[in-house]
Amino acid sequence: MKISAQISLWGSAIFALFCLGYALSGFSSLDAMADEATRADARGFAFFWLFLAIVGIATAFASWWLVKHGSD
């Protein structure tokens, strides 16, 4: 099965937005946690989602580059 560069671009952009939203939600709820160990675990989980968002952005950028320069 082949995935076109444009489908990969939009899929990666949607994935990156989802992950970024989840990471920001995790970071914004850190103050409400009372236990320091739980707060540290939640911070690590939010950083993991931020990492996934960065991977999605990089994939979307690579797909965008292929769409613009792939047929040269």
Secondary structure as the mmCIF struct_conf table of DSSP 4:
data_model
#
loop_
_struct_conf.conf_type_id
_struct_conf.id
_struct_conf.beg_label_comp_id
_struct_conf.beg_label_asym_id
_struct_conf.beg_label_seq_id
_struct_conf.end_label_comp_id
_struct_conf.end_label_asym_id
_struct_conf.end_label_seq_id
HELX_RH_AL_P HELX_RH_AL_P1 ALA A 5 SER A 28
TURN_TY1_P TURN_TY1_P1 SER A 29 SER A 29
HELX_RH_3T_P HELX_RH_3T_P1 LEU A 30 ALA A 32
HELX_RH_AL_P HELX_RH_AL_P2 GLU A 36 HIS A 69
TURN_TY1_P TURN_TY1_P2 GLY A 70 SER A 71
#
